Amino acid sequence: MKRRAFITLLGGAAAAWPLAARAQQAGMGPRIGYLGTSTPTLERQVLDAIRQKLRELSHVEGENIAIEYRWAEGHDDRLANLAAELVRIKPDVIMTTGTPSTFAVKQATDTIPIIFMSSTIPAERGLVAGHSRPGGNITGFTVPGADFEGKRLELLKETVSGLSHVAMLWNAAHAASIPGWAAYYERVRATATTLGLTVPVAAGIRQADDLNKALSMIASEHPQAMFVLGDRQLLAHRMPIVQFAAMNRLPTMYPYRQYVDAGGLMSYAPSDIDMIRRAAVYVDKILKGAKPADLPVEEPVKFELVINLKVAKAIGLEVPVQLQQLADEVIE
């Protein structure tokens, strides 16, 4: 193993290994693999939700199950190696976060059950044969398609009075590597035209090191607001993105609630926690003998509009009262 990969493995999984080791030493039960796109610190709420739901289903980490974690730390180019590491230890099931990590594990195994916790258009992308009968070794929970990005842009326009110029931040690398990814970018562009908005800059990153350059590009164009396209790699770098928006007083629509928890203005998205808890139920079913091929891909049932009024006040933005009333949560 390369030294860099070994250090990443030690750093990312250190907090979880003692629990896994105790379960293994006691000869207890199954092992669950978990491929995370960021770090255990940034995904703390996700991990807590998984562990809590598994506990409710009588699967207690460190007692009768072990969970093997691997963390990409915001670098999608590490996913393939991390997926291969997980497959080599032969867990009973692997959980993934986001489409790139699911593709990485899919390339590494066609036998170990895989449950994705959030993936867009999985059938069109070839992850599953269909939603009702996934076939193969993969199933999970999908998130809305490209049209949903247009809805998020509409909400941003309703939030910012007189909005005409919007910058977009997105992961351009996935446009070439993941089927259908470019449609999300194109939908935002098309919706902007319909709404009478211009997008003077669409800053695309291709690797994590591009983020600072992309943000500098946005700052140089002096937009009135910013729109962040849904992407787990960007989510792993949410702190510098949120700090950039605050420093530049940019009202920003984010694709995940975690951005708002980190100090962002607003998000509109399916509830991650709800889908994660439902994914834990699928883990339970697989550990009890169910096959991924027979578990339908499920769509989100709970959506959340979250607005942080403290951030709005700090950047001098007056959020319309009607929009506040529509929000599922208003942070004051």
N, C-alpha and C positions, 0 to 999 in steps of 0.2 A: 504494500500500500504506500502511495506517495505520502511524504511527510505532511504536506498541506492538508490532504484529505484526512490524514490521521488526526491532526490537530483539530480540524473541524468536527470530526466525529467525537472526539473527547469533549470539546467545549459545548457542542450542541446537546449531547445526550447525557451529560454528567449528572444533571439533577434527577434523571429518570432511572439510570442504571442501578442504583442501590435497590430500588423497588423490584426491578426486573430480576436482579440477581437473587434476592430473597425468595421470590416465587420459584425460580428455577432450582435453587438449592434445596427447596422443600419438595421438589418434584411435583409442583402444582400446575395442573391444567394447561390450557392453551396459551399461545403467544399471539399477540396482535402487533402487526407492523403499522407504523405511522410515518408518513412522509410529509413533513411540513415545509412550507415555502420560505418561512422566515426563521424565527428563533423561539425557544420556549417562553422567553419573557414577553415577546410581542404577541404570542398566541396563548397567553395564560387563560383568558376567558374561554377560548375554544377547548383547551385541555380540561379545565374545570368542568365544563358542560359535558364533555365525553365521560369523564370519570364519574361524575354524579349520576348520569343516566345509566352507565354500566353497573354502578353500585346498586341502583334501584332494581336492576335486573339480576342481582346476585353475583356480579362479576367484580371482584375487588382487587384492584392492582396491588401487587405485592403479597397477596394472600392466596388467591386461587387463579389469577391470570398474571401474565407479564406483558408489558407493552414495550416494544423496541422502537425507539424514536430515531429519526434521521432528519437533519435540518439543512436546508439549502442556504439559509441566511441571506435571502434576497438575491441569490445568484442562480438563475435557471439553468446555467450551463453545468451546474453540479448535480442536477436531478438524476441524470442517467446513471452516474456512478453510485449515488445514494440508493437508487432503486435496486441496482444490482446487489448492493450490500444487503439490503433487506431480503431479497429473494434467496440469497445464499444461506441465510439462517432459517429458512423454511417456516415462516410464521403460518398460522392457520388462516389468517385473513389480513389484508393490508388496507388501511384507510388512507385516502389521498385528499389533498386540498387543492382545488383548481385543476384546470384542463392540462397544463403542461406537466404537472406531476403525475396525472393519471396516464398520459401518453408514455411517460418514462417507465412507469411500472408495467404498462401493457407490453412495451417492448421487451421487458425483462422476464415476463412469465405469461404463459397462457393456461396455467393450471391453478395457481393460488388465487382464491377469491379476492376480488378488488372491489371496494366500495368508495366511490367518489362522493365527496360532501358538497361539491358545487362545480358544475360543469355546464357550459352552454351548448345547445344543439348536439348532444352526444351521438345521436343516431346519424345525423348528417356528417359528423366528423369521423364516423367509423368506430367509435368506442363500443357501441352496442348495435345489435341488429334492429331493434325497435324498442319503444318505451314499454309496451305491455309484455313483450317477451324478449328480454335483452339478448338471450343466447350467450354462449361463451362463459367467461369467468368474471365478467364485470357488470355491475349495476350501481345505482346510487341516486343522487338527487340533482336535478337540473335547475338552472336559473334562467330568467327570461331571456328572450332573443334580442336582436338588434333594435327592435321597435321600442324596447324599454329604455334604451339610451336616449331616444328622442323625447320620451316623457320626462326624463330627468332634466333635459335641457329646457323643456317648457317650464318646469318648476323654477329653474334658475332665473329665467326671464321674468316670471311672476314676482320673484323675490327682489330683483334689482331694478328699480324704477329707471326707465330711460335706457335700458341696456341695448347696446348696438354692436360692441366689439367683445368677442369672447376668445380667450386662448384655450387650446386643448392640449392636455398632456396624455400620452398614450404609449403603449409598448409596440413599437413598429416591428420588432423582430418577429413577433408572433404572426404578423400578416403573411409571412412567407412560409412559416413552419406549421401553422395550425389552420386547417381548412375552415373557411368561413369567418376567420377573425377580422379580415378587412371590412366585412359588412358592417361591423359596429362603428368603425371609423366613418364609413360612408353614410351611415344613418344619421350620425351627428351632423355631418356636413349638410345633408339634405334637409334635416329638420331646421338647421340654422337658416338656410335659404328661405324656407317656408315662413319662419318667424321674423324674417327681415333682419337677421343677424349676420355679421361677417366674422369669419374666423381668421384673423390676420396671421396667426401662427399656430400650427399643429406640431408641437414639439414631440417627436418620437424618440424613445430610447431603444437601443438594441442590446445594451448590457448595462449592468448596474452603474458602471463608471460613467455612463453618459448623462446621469441625472443632473449633475450640477450645470453642465453645458446646456441641457434642455431648459432648465429653470432660468438661466441667464438669458437665453434666447427669448423666453416669454417676457422677462422683465424689460428687455430692450424695446419691445413692441408697445408697452404701456396699455395693456388691455383693461377693460372695465371689470372683468370677471374671469374666472378660470373654471374649466370643466375637466375633471379627471375621469378618464375612461376606466371601466372595470378591468382590473388585472391584479393577480396575486403578487407578482413581483414588485409592482409599484406599492402595493399595500405593505410589503415588508420594509419599505423605505418611507413610511408615512410621516415620521417625525420631521425630516428635513422639508418635505412637501408642505406640511401644515405650517411649519415655521416660516417658510418662504411666503406663503399666502398672508400670514399675519404681518410680516415685515413690510410687505408691499401693499397691505390693506386691500387685498383682492378677495371679494366675495367668491367662494368656491363651492361648487357642487361635487360631492364625493360619492363614490360607488359603494362604500361600505361604512357601516356605523362606527367601526373602529377609528376611522379618521376623526369623527366628531368627538369620540372619547379622548382622542389625543389633542384636542383643541381646535378642530376644524369647525367650519360654520354649519354645514348641513349635509345630510345624506338621504337618499331614497333608495331602498334596496330590500330584497327579501331578508327576513330575519335569519342571520347566520346561526344563532343559538338554537332556533327551532329546527333547522335542517340538521344541525350537528346531533341533536338529541334523537332525531328520527334515524340518522345514520347509525347511532349506537344500537337502536332497536334492530336494525339489519345485521349488525355484528352479532348480536345475541341469536338471531335466527340462524345465521350461518354456523355459529358454534354449536347449535343444536341440530345441525344436519341439513338445513335448507341450502339450495343451490342458487348462485347468483342469477343463472339463466331463468329461474322461475320467480325472481323477485322483481316486480316492475320498477322501472325508473319513475320516480315521483317528482312532481313539480312543487314549487313553494306554495304554501297556503297562507303565510303571514308576511306582510310587507310593512315596512316602517319608514315614515318620514320623521327625521329627527333634526331639530333646529337648536342651535346654541346661541341664545340671545346675548350671553356675555361676550361672545366673540363678535356678534353683530354690533354691539355697542362699542367695542374696542376699535373696530374698523370704520365706525361712523355710518353704519347701515341701519335703516329703519325697515324692519321686516313687516310686511302688511299683516294687519290683525287677522284678516280672513285666512291667510296662510298659516298663521300660528294656530288658529282654531282647527285647521285640517290636520295639523301635525299629530303624530302618535306620541311624541315626547318633545317637550320644550324645556331646554336647560336654561335656568335663570340664575 
